[in-house]
Amino acid sequence: MLIHFIRNGPAYLPEIDAYQAFLSNLGHAAQCHASSLTVPDDACVLWWMCGRVSWRETRRLRRALHVHEYASASVPPHAHLKDALKRFAHPQPDFALYQNTWVRDQLSFYNVPYDLRDMGVAESFLAARQATWPAPEFDLVYLGEMTRLAPFLPVLQAIHTANRRLLLVGEVPDDLRSQLPDSVHISGRVAHHEVPRHLKRARFGLNLVGNTRPYNQQTSTKLLEYCAVGLPVVSNNYAWVKHFSAQHQGNFHLLGDDPASWPLSFGEALDAFPYVVPDVSALSWPQLLGQLRVWSFLGIR
């Protein structure tokens, strides 16, 4: 069987690589499309990484089974309205996947079979935890969508004030770049398979997530990947990170709400905190994907 994955945008989607490897091991194939327009008329399975799902394309490809995957609820502004539009205006899929129960509650279709599919980690990240690496060049590393860093510029300034060095792994927009402290180093865009090497250039992983819906209710991929390679985590304080820490017996250095305390948090407290890096090997992509009911629904296993 050939499954056609539709990206619907430039988002960071390491799960597509995981799906392709998983299906290949089962003797099936996956093809990724930037848009549904390149999917052939005789396709058997379309897997929409939602996004917007086109009614016109759904009608053109009506003979196929349609899977909708929602790794996130809608983002501001007007997040509730966007979720309502997706729920009632999207074509109804044959099967749906949601990142967790909270995302399902925002977007759930009526009478549609579904799975919960959380974010996982590539096995190459888990292998990096056991490998030998050069001594770290940086105190902290931040991986992820750089446009979401703008509200956290005071945190980055506190890192600079504490004489700590920060590595940003990714492409930084020019308007944000011009506001960064001089001590911040930028790697530029990095291929996914090279990310573990860059994470191991630092001693701590920095997790900064806006404390608003949907971000504060959803899995932080960067935090999973920090844990996978063995980095102790420094994070702002919000609902999901506290839940994850308790669920996986981790201990993360959570920043206080008072900005005046942040330079102290990145001073001696950065090294003295009793970190516990949880074992996330159970979250490897092969294990997570192997548990999904969607494969039986599609007749794959």
VOKEGU-28086 format. One record per residue (C-alpha): x, y, z; residue number from 0; residue in three letters. Coordinates in steps of 0.02 Angstrom, whole numbers. Example, Ala and Ser with C-alpha at 12.3 -4.5 7.8 and 13.67 -1.06 7.14 Angstrom:
residues 2
{node {615 -225 390} 0 "ALA"}
{node {684 -53 357} 1 "SER"}
***
This chain:
residues 301
{node {0 0 0} 0 "MET"}
{node {56 178 -38} 1 "LEU"}
{node {2 312 86} 2 "ILE"}
{node {6 493 29} 3 "HIS"}
{node {51 617 167} 4 "PHE"}
{node {0 798 138} 5 "ILE"}
{node {106 922 235} 6 "ARG"}
{node {-2 1078 212} 7 "ASN"}
{node {137 1201 256} 8 "GLY"}
{node {317 1221 313} 9 "PRO"}
{node {295 1158 492} 10 "ALA"}
{node {431 1051 572} 11 "TYR"}
{node {358 874 555} 12 "LEU"}
{node {485 741 607} 13 "PRO"}
{node {340 620 622} 14 "GLU"}
{node {331 605 432} 15 "ILE"}
{node {506 528 428} 16 "ASP"}
{node {450 412 568} 17 "ALA"}
{node {294 359 472} 18 "TYR"}
{node {396 326 315} 19 "GLN"}
{node {521 216 408} 20 "ALA"}
{node {382 124 502} 21 "PHE"}
{node {283 87 344} 22 "LEU"}
{node {439 33 251} 23 "SER"}
{node {476 -95 387} 24 "ASN"}
{node {301 -165 360} 25 "LEU"}
{node {327 -179 173} 26 "GLY"}
{node {224 -25 128} 27 "HIS"}
{node {271 147 61} 28 "ALA"}
{node {238 329 99} 29 "ALA"}
{node {251 481 -13} 30 "GLN"}
{node {252 659 54} 31 "CYS"}
{node {167 802 -39} 32 "HIS"}
{node {177 988 -5} 33 "ALA"}
{node {-1 1000 -71} 34 "SER"}
{node {-141 878 -113} 35 "SER"}
{node {-136 942 -293} 36 "LEU"}
{node {6 820 -332} 37 "THR"}
{node {-87 667 -265} 38 "VAL"}
{node {-143 553 -408} 39 "PRO"}
{node {-328 521 -438} 40 "ASP"}
{node {-310 335 -399} 41 "ASP"}
{node {-233 359 -226} 42 "ALA"}
{node {-295 235 -95} 43 "CYS"}
{node {-251 328 67} 44 "VAL"}
{node {-229 514 101} 45 "LEU"}
{node {-154 566 267} 46 "TRP"}
{node {-185 751 297} 47 "TRP"}
{node {-70 840 419} 48 "MET"}
{node {-202 971 464} 49 "CYS"}
{node {-201 1118 422} 50 "GLY"}
{node {-340 1156 305} 51 "ARG"}
{node {-421 1013 213} 52 "VAL"}
{node {-489 1053 42} 53 "SER"}
{node {-669 1003 3} 54 "TRP"}
{node {-629 1009 -182} 55 "ARG"}
{node {-480 893 -165} 56 "GLU"}
{node {-577 778 -48} 57 "THR"}
{node {-711 760 -182} 58 "ARG"}
{node {-580 730 -317} 59 "ARG"}
{node {-502 594 -210} 60 "LEU"}
{node {-666 526 -140} 61 "ARG"}
{node {-621 345 -180} 62 "ARG"}
{node {-476 354 -56} 63 "ALA"}
{node {-480 332 133} 64 "LEU"}
{node {-445 499 219} 65 "HIS"}
{node {-350 513 383} 66 "VAL"}
{node {-343 682 470} 67 "HIS"}
{node {-203 709 595} 68 "GLU"}
{node {-212 853 719} 69 "TYR"}
{node {-46 872 810} 70 "ALA"}
{node {-105 1040 878} 71 "SER"}
{node {-262 1138 909} 72 "ALA"}
{node {-274 1307 824} 73 "SER"}
{node {-161 1450 877} 74 "VAL"}
{node {-211 1630 918} 75 "PRO"}
{node {-288 1743 865} 76 "PRO"}
{node {-467 1676 868} 77 "HIS"}
{node {-410 1499 912} 78 "ALA"}
{node {-583 1443 971} 79 "HIS"}
{node {-663 1504 809} 80 "LEU"}
{node {-531 1418 703} 81 "LYS"}
{node {-558 1254 797} 82 "ASP"}
{node {-746 1268 773} 83 "ALA"}
{node {-723 1298 586} 84 "LEU"}
{node {-610 1147 570} 85 "LYS"}
{node {-733 1039 665} 86 "ARG"}
{node {-886 1089 565} 87 "PHE"}
{node {-816 1151 399} 88 "ALA"}
{node {-685 1018 363} 89 "HIS"}
{node {-740 865 266} 90 "PRO"}
{node {-768 723 387} 91 "GLN"}
{node {-622 600 383} 92 "PRO"}
{node {-632 412 388} 93 "ASP"}
{node {-510 411 535} 94 "PHE"}
{node {-436 547 645} 95 "ALA"}
{node {-280 563 752} 96 "LEU"}
{node {-257 690 892} 97 "TYR"}
{node {-101 729 992} 98 "GLN"}
{node {-189 707 1159} 99 "ASN"}
{node {-360 711 1241} 100 "THR"}
{node {-357 901 1257} 101 "TRP"}
{node {-329 923 1069} 102 "VAL"}
{node {-464 794 1035} 103 "ARG"}
{node {-588 891 1143} 104 "ASP"}
{node {-556 1049 1041} 105 "GLN"}
{node {-573 967 871} 106 "LEU"}
{node {-663 801 888} 107 "SER"}
{node {-773 745 744} 108 "PHE"}
{node {-933 653 788} 109 "TYR"}
{node {-942 465 758} 110 "ASN"}
{node {-768 455 680} 111 "VAL"}
{node {-646 321 742} 112 "PRO"}
{node {-488 398 813} 113 "TYR"}
{node {-320 371 896} 114 "ASP"}
{node {-216 479 1012} 115 "LEU"}
{node {-41 497 941} 116 "ARG"}
{node {81 596 1047} 117 "ASP"}
{node {248 662 987} 118 "MET"}
{node {394 541 989} 119 "GLY"}
{node {582 545 971} 120 "VAL"}
{node {692 473 835} 121 "ALA"}
{node {803 328 887} 122 "GLU"}
{node {955 429 831} 123 "SER"}
{node {920 551 975} 124 "PHE"}
{node {912 408 1101} 125 "LEU"}
{node {1076 338 1033} 126 "ALA"}
{node {1157 509 1057} 127 "ALA"}
{node {1131 495 1245} 128 "ARG"}
{node {1253 349 1253} 129 "GLN"}
{node {1380 415 1126} 130 "ALA"}
{node {1543 506 1165} 131 "THR"}
{node {1544 690 1118} 132 "TRP"}
{node {1668 835 1130} 133 "PRO"}
{node {1656 948 1282} 134 "ALA"}
{node {1507 1070 1266} 135 "PRO"}
{node {1544 1242 1195} 136 "GLU"}
{node {1383 1322 1261} 137 "PHE"}
{node {1289 1329 1425} 138 "ASP"}
{node {1115 1317 1349} 139 "LEU"}
{node {1036 1267 1184} 140 "VAL"}
{node {864 1312 1116} 141 "TYR"}
{node {787 1212 974} 142 "LEU"}
{node {625 1254 886} 143 "GLY"}
{node {518 1385 803} 144 "GLU"}
{node {616 1547 824} 145 "MET"}
{node {471 1666 792} 146 "THR"}
{node {397 1608 958} 147 "ARG"}
{node {552 1670 1051} 148 "LEU"}
{node {506 1854 1038} 149 "ALA"}
{node {405 1858 1202} 150 "PRO"}
{node {553 1778 1290} 151 "PHE"}
{node {684 1908 1246} 152 "LEU"}
{node {694 1958 1432} 153 "PRO"}
{node {743 1777 1471} 154 "VAL"}
{node {879 1782 1338} 155 "LEU"}
{node {941 1946 1411} 156 "GLN"}
{node {947 1865 1584} 157 "ALA"}
{node {1054 1725 1512} 158 "ILE"}
{node {1171 1857 1442} 159 "HIS"}
{node {1175 1951 1608} 160 "THR"}
{node {1225 1790 1696} 161 "ALA"}
{node {1372 1772 1574} 162 "ASN"}
{node {1302 1613 1500} 163 "ARG"}
{node {1317 1566 1317} 164 "ARG"}
{node {1162 1514 1219} 165 "LEU"}
{node {1152 1419 1055} 166 "LEU"}
{node {995 1437 947} 167 "LEU"}
{node {973 1289 829} 168 "VAL"}
{node {870 1348 683} 169 "GLY"}
{node {838 1495 567} 170 "GLU"}
{node {811 1660 657} 171 "VAL"}
{node {709 1798 572} 172 "PRO"}
{node {803 1961 542} 173 "ASP"}
{node {689 2064 655} 174 "ASP"}
{node {722 1946 802} 175 "LEU"}
{node {906 1926 762} 176 "ARG"}
{node {933 2113 781} 177 "SER"}
{node {864 2106 960} 178 "GLN"}
{node {970 1961 1023} 179 "LEU"}
{node {1110 1987 1149} 180 "PRO"}
{node {1288 1973 1080} 181 "ASP"}
{node {1320 1811 1176} 182 "SER"}
{node {1190 1715 1075} 183 "VAL"}
{node {1257 1602 936} 184 "HIS"}
{node {1145 1546 791} 185 "ILE"}
{node {1174 1382 700} 186 "SER"}
{node {1056 1417 554} 187 "GLY"}
{node {942 1284 480} 188 "ARG"}
{node {998 1108 526} 189 "VAL"}
{node {943 942 450} 190 "ALA"}
{node {845 834 572} 191 "HIS"}
{node {977 697 578} 192 "HIS"}
{node {1107 828 629} 193 "GLU"}
{node {1007 899 774} 194 "VAL"}
{node {1074 780 909} 195 "PRO"}
{node {1253 835 873} 196 "ARG"}
{node {1203 1018 895} 197 "HIS"}
{node {1107 984 1055} 198 "LEU"}
{node {1260 901 1129} 199 "LYS"}
{node {1359 1061 1100} 200 "ARG"}
{node {1274 1128 1259} 201 "ALA"}
{node {1257 1073 1440} 202 "ARG"}
{node {1072 1115 1464} 203 "PHE"}
{node {916 1118 1354} 204 "GLY"}
{node {809 1276 1360} 205 "LEU"}
{node {621 1250 1344} 206 "ASN"}
{node {522 1411 1321} 207 "LEU"}
{node {338 1392 1280} 208 "VAL"}
{node {203 1525 1283} 209 "GLY"}
{node {88 1500 1432} 210 "ASN"}
{node {-69 1515 1325} 211 "THR"}
{node {-178 1388 1235} 212 "ARG"}
{node {-140 1282 1140} 213 "PRO"}
{node {46 1288 1178} 214 "TYR"}
{node {31 1260 1365} 215 "ASN"}
{node {-75 1102 1340} 216 "GLN"}
{node {29 1016 1206} 217 "GLN"}
{node {187 914 1198} 218 "THR"}
{node {349 1012 1181} 219 "SER"}
{node {447 917 1048} 220 "THR"}
{node {606 1010 1094} 221 "LYS"}
{node {593 952 1275} 222 "LEU"}
{node {572 771 1221} 223 "LEU"}
{node {726 786 1112} 224 "GLU"}
{node {827 868 1251} 225 "TYR"}
{node {784 723 1365} 226 "CYS"}
{node {818 595 1230} 227 "ALA"}
{node {999 653 1209} 228 "VAL"}
{node {1021 670 1398} 229 "GLY"}
{node {1016 859 1425} 230 "LEU"}
{node {953 928 1591} 231 "PRO"}
{node {809 1048 1556} 232 "VAL"}
{node {778 1229 1605} 233 "VAL"}
{node {600 1285 1566} 234 "SER"}
{node {472 1417 1599} 235 "ASN"}
{node {332 1358 1712} 236 "ASN"}
{node {169 1301 1629} 237 "TYR"}
{node {40 1162 1637} 238 "ALA"}
{node {108 1033 1515} 239 "TRP"}
{node {289 1037 1574} 240 "VAL"}
{node {234 1007 1755} 241 "LYS"}
{node {121 864 1701} 242 "HIS"}
{node {259 785 1596} 243 "PHE"}
{node {388 801 1735} 244 "SER"}
{node {272 715 1860} 245 "ALA"}
{node {219 580 1737} 246 "GLN"}
{node {398 534 1688} 247 "HIS"}
{node {485 564 1856} 248 "GLN"}
{node {591 706 1790} 249 "GLY"}
{node {652 859 1882} 250 "ASN"}
{node {667 1017 1777} 251 "PHE"}
{node {732 1186 1830} 252 "HIS"}
{node {573 1293 1814} 253 "LEU"}
{node {596 1480 1804} 254 "LEU"}
{node {498 1589 1923} 255 "GLY"}
{node {369 1716 1867} 256 "ASP"}
{node {471 1866 1926} 257 "ASP"}
{node {593 1924 1790} 258 "PRO"}
{node {707 1994 1925} 259 "ALA"}
{node {745 1814 1978} 260 "SER"}
{node {799 1754 1807} 261 "TRP"}
{node {982 1810 1810} 262 "PRO"}
{node {997 1716 1976} 263 "LEU"}
{node {916 1562 1898} 264 "SER"}
{node {1048 1563 1762} 265 "PHE"}
{node {1189 1601 1885} 266 "GLY"}
{node {1249 1477 2016} 267 "GLU"}
{node {1073 1401 2023} 268 "ALA"}
{node {1093 1337 1846} 269 "LEU"}
{node {1232 1217 1898} 270 "ASP"}
{node {1170 1181 2075} 271 "ALA"}
{node {992 1127 2034} 272 "PHE"}
{node {958 939 2063} 273 "PRO"}
{node {909 894 1885} 274 "TYR"}
{node {834 726 1840} 275 "VAL"}
{node {828 687 1654} 276 "VAL"}
{node {686 563 1625} 277 "PRO"}
{node {707 407 1519} 278 "ASP"}
{node {602 437 1362} 279 "VAL"}
{node {651 279 1270} 280 "SER"}
{node {469 220 1279} 281 "ALA"}
{node {427 371 1171} 282 "LEU"}
{node {532 314 1023} 283 "SER"}
{node {436 328 861} 284 "TRP"}
{node {434 141 822} 285 "PRO"}
{node {354 103 991} 286 "GLN"}
{node {226 243 981} 287 "LEU"}
{node {175 206 802} 288 "LEU"}
{node {166 19 833} 289 "GLY"}
{node {25 48 959} 290 "GLN"}
{node {-92 140 839} 291 "LEU"}
{node {-259 64 787} 292 "ARG"}
{node {-258 159 623} 293 "VAL"}
{node {-151 25 540} 294 "TRP"}
{node {-285 -107 569} 295 "SER"}
{node {-417 15 507} 296 "PHE"}
{node {-318 37 346} 297 "LEU"}
{node {-290 -149 327} 298 "GLY"}
{node {-101 -134 345} 299 "ILE"}
{node {-81 -255 493} 300 "ARG"}
***
